[in-house]
Amino acid sequence: MKEIEITKAAQKELDKDGKIWWVAYKRTGFAQQDIFGIFDIVYLQHGTNTAPPTGTTVGFIQCTTKHHLSDRRKKIRDFFIEKGIPVPPRCFVWAYDSARGSFIKELIQ
């Protein structure tokens, strides 16, 4: 599956979960430009109904194939180490597993 198809599948899943997403559609050459150079999707989500209730949360997703999961994990961690800031909460790699027909969702910490 191509990267654009994986990103569209992720967008559909985010829609089902009631999340509001944004993708940088600007293309440079043959590749889509990533957000901060590492993420494909930024999303907003209404907080939980726990006590006390939380407000809107922001999440970041890097989409890839199962084969490239470890590469993307390293890319994200290296980015934050280089910038000298901790990895934010809700920072994910969604790796599409074509054999299962679904995403492996890994939280990066």
N, C-alpha and C positions, 0 to 999 in steps of 0.2 A: 504494500500500500504506500502511496506517495505521501510526502509530508503534508501537502495541502488537504488531502483526503483524511489524514489522521486528525489534523486540526479541526476540520469540519465535523468529524465524528465527536470530538471533544466538545465542540460548541453545542451540538445537539444534546449531549449528556448534561451539560451545564444548564441548558434551557429546561430540561426535565426536572432538574433540582431547584429551579426557581432562582438561579443566579444570573446576574447581569454581567456580561463579558465584553471585553474589547480586545481586538486583534489589530496589530499594526499592519495595515494593508499595503503600505508603501513597499515597493519592490526595488531592489538594486540588482541589476543584472538578471541572473536566473533565480536568485534566492529572495525570499521574503525577509525583510529587515526585522530582527528580533528586538523586543522591548528590553532596554538596557543591555542589548547585545547577547542576552541569554534566555529570555522568556518569549513564548509565543502568545500567551493569553494572560491578561489581568482580569480578575473578576471581583465583583462586589456581591456580598451576601448579607441578608438580614441576620442579626445576631440570634442567639439561642433564647429559649424561654426559661432558662435556668434562673435560680435566685442568687444574686440579682440578675435581671435580664441584661444582655450585652447589646451593644449597638451594631452598626454596620461593620463588617469585617472585609478585609481585602486579601486576596490570594493571588499567587503567581503560578503559572503552569508552563513547563517546557514539555512539548509533545515530541515523541520519537517512537521508534520501533523497539520491541523487546531486545533486539540484538544490540542496540546502542544505549541501553539504560545506564550501564556503568560509566560510559563516556560522558553522558549528560550530567550524571550525578557529580562527577569530578569537575566538569566545567563550571557548574554552579558553585560548588564549594570553593574552587580556586578563585573565582571571581570575587567572592566575599572576603576571602583571606587577603587577596591583593588589595582590596579597598579598605581593609582594616575594620570591617564592621561585621557583626554577627548575622548569620542567615536569619531572615525574618520568619515569623510563624506563617504557616500555610503556604509554604514554598514547596511545590511538587514537581516530580517528573511523572508524566503519564505516558507509559510505554505500551503501545498497541501490540497485543499478542494475536497474530492472525490465526493461529491454531485454535485459540479459544474464542476469537471474535469479540474480545473485550480488552479493556485497559488494565494494566498493572499500575496502581497509583502508589507512588512512593513519596513519603514526606521527607524532605531534606532537612537535616538538623546539623 
